[in-house]
Amino acid sequence: MNDNVLTSALVLCWRWSVFLMFPLLVFGYVEILGVPLAEFDNGVNHHKWLLVAFYLLYVLLWWRLNRRVLALITRRR
């Protein structure tokens, strides 16, 4: 496999992780706590606030590490 293709795929995955993390967080939260998704959707707001806080924490971490990760991925060997 060409290194440029692999590098492009890794960069694309890294960038899309910001958008894909929220559904993964919801799925993980529902599975770990055993709360049905319908109950979570209609339920108490503290579940929703907790998920939003986790997502914002991930986005802040992503934003902080973005340059370093992209430099690491695109670094020539």
C-alpha positions, 0 to 999 in steps of 0.5 A, a space after each residue: 500500500 502506498 504511504 500517501 494513501 495510508 497517510 490520507 486515510 489516517 488524516 481523514 479518520 482523525 478529522 472525522 473522529 470529531 463528528 463520529 464521537 458523539 454517536 459512539 458516546 451515546 451508544 457506549 453510554 447506553 450500553 454501559 449503563 443499560 439504559 434503553 435508548 428510548 428512555 435515554 431520549 425521553 429521560 432525565 436531562 442529567 444524562 444528556 448534559 453528561 454526554 454533552 460534557 464528555 463530547 465537549 471534553 473530547 473536542 477540546 482534547 482533539 483541538 489541543 492535540 490536532 497539530 501534534 497528531 497531524 504532524 505525527 501522521 504526516 511525518 516522513 520516515 
